[in-house]
Amino acid sequence: MTDLDIAEVAHRAGVPASTLRFYEEKGLIVSTGRRGLRRQYDPGVLERLALIALGRTAGFSLDEIAQMFAPDGQPRIDRRMLSAKADELDRRIRELGVLRDSLRHAAACPAPSHLECGTFRRLIDAAASGGVATPGRQVPGRR
């Protein structure tokens, strides 16, 4: 299969060419050369870009993603790192669930003012302390 130029890779991967150049600077992808002024990439770069996109969606930093590739470019994914990220996502999902439930309660609360609503006050207090919802904290509005 022939190499793809930067415009084709950008189009097929759904990212701007500037992102491809940035990823190349970070060592996440490698061009195979140039045709005129245009960088060329092996078609396998599309799978690598998909793995990078998956890692970004999961919340990994680009440096963490770079560690997931061996020097030859093949995936070398640390299963413990994946497990730790999954645990982190579970915590965040719980926190967001608490936040969602609190906001829904505040939206439908019969109190004359949001500031008279105990649930809303707890939500404000939690936000002021830097953690809207943290593990172990009672879910506002639930007993």
C-alpha positions in Angstrom: 0.0 0.0 0.0 1.3 3.4 -0.8 2.0 6.2 1.7 -0.6 8.8 2.5 0.1 12.5 2.4 -0.7 14.6 5.4 -3.9 16.0 4.0 -5.3 12.5 3.4 -4.3 11.3 6.9 -5.8 14.4 8.5 -9.0 13.9 6.6 -9.3 10.2 7.3 -8.3 10.6 11.0 -10.6 13.6 11.5 -7.8 15.8 12.9 -6.2 19.0 11.6 -2.8 18.7 9.9 -1.4 20.9 12.7 -2.3 18.1 15.1 -0.4 15.6 13.0 2.7 17.9 13.0 2.4 18.3 16.8 2.1 14.5 17.3 5.2 14.1 15.2 7.1 16.7 17.3 6.0 14.7 20.4 7.2 11.5 18.9 3.8 9.9 18.8 3.8 9.4 15.0 6.6 9.4 12.4 6.4 10.5 8.8 8.0 8.3 6.2 9.4 11.3 4.3 8.1 14.1 2.0 6.7 14.4 -1.4 7.4 18.0 -2.3 6.5 20.0 0.8 3.9 17.4 2.0 4.7 14.9 4.8 4.0 11.3 3.9 2.8 8.6 6.3 2.5 4.9 6.3 -1.1 3.8 6.2 -0.6 2.2 9.6 -0.5 5.7 11.1 -4.3 5.7 11.0 -4.5 2.8 13.5 -1.9 4.6 15.7 -4.0 7.8 15.5 -7.1 5.8 16.5 -5.2 4.5 19.6 -4.1 8.0 20.4 -7.7 9.3 20.1 -8.9 6.5 22.4 -6.2 7.3 25.0 -7.1 11.0 24.9 -10.8 10.2 25.3 -10.0 8.1 28.3 -8.1 11.0 29.8 -4.5 9.9 29.3 -2.0 12.7 28.7 0.1 12.7 25.5 3.1 11.7 27.6 1.3 8.7 29.0 0.1 7.8 25.5 3.7 8.0 24.2 4.7 5.4 26.9 2.1 3.0 25.4 4.2 2.6 22.3 7.5 0.6 21.9 10.4 2.3 20.1 9.4 0.4 17.0 5.9 2.0 17.1 4.1 -1.1 18.2 1.6 -0.8 21.0 3.0 -1.7 24.4 0.2 -0.9 26.8 0.7 -1.3 30.5 -2.4 -3.1 31.8 -1.9 -1.7 35.3 -2.1 1.8 33.9 -5.3 0.9 32.1 -6.8 -0.5 35.3 -5.8 2.6 37.3 -7.4 4.8 34.6 -10.6 2.7 34.7 -10.7 3.1 38.5 -10.2 6.9 38.1 -13.0 7.0 35.6 -15.3 5.0 38.0 -14.6 7.6 40.7 -15.3 10.5 38.3 -18.6 8.8 37.1 -19.7 8.5 40.7 -18.8 12.2 41.3 -20.7 13.3 38.2 -23.7 11.2 39.2 -23.8 13.0 42.6 -23.5 16.4 40.8 -26.2 15.5 38.3 -28.6 14.3 41.0 -28.0 17.5 43.0 -28.6 19.7 40.1 -31.8 17.8 39.2 -33.0 18.2 42.8 -32.2 21.9 42.8 -34.0 22.4 39.5 -37.2 20.8 40.9 -36.8 21.9 44.6 -40.0 23.4 46.1 -38.0 25.7 48.4 -38.8 29.4 47.7 -35.2 30.1 46.9 -32.3 27.9 45.9 -30.3 29.3 48.9 -33.1 27.9 51.2 -32.7 24.4 49.8 -30.4 22.2 51.9 -29.3 20.1 49.0 -28.3 23.2 47.0 -26.5 24.7 50.0 -24.5 21.4 50.4 -23.7 21.6 46.7 -22.4 25.2 47.1 -20.4 24.3 50.2 -18.8 21.3 48.3 -17.9 23.5 45.4 -16.4 26.1 47.7 -14.2 23.5 49.3 -12.9 22.3 45.9 -14.8 19.1 45.5 -18.4 19.1 44.4 -18.6 15.4 45.0 -15.9 13.3 46.6 -15.9 9.6 47.5 -17.3 9.0 51.0 -19.4 12.2 51.0 -23.1 11.7 51.5 -25.0 12.2 48.3 -27.0 15.4 48.7 -30.7 14.9 48.9 -30.5 11.2 49.7 -30.7 9.5 53.1 
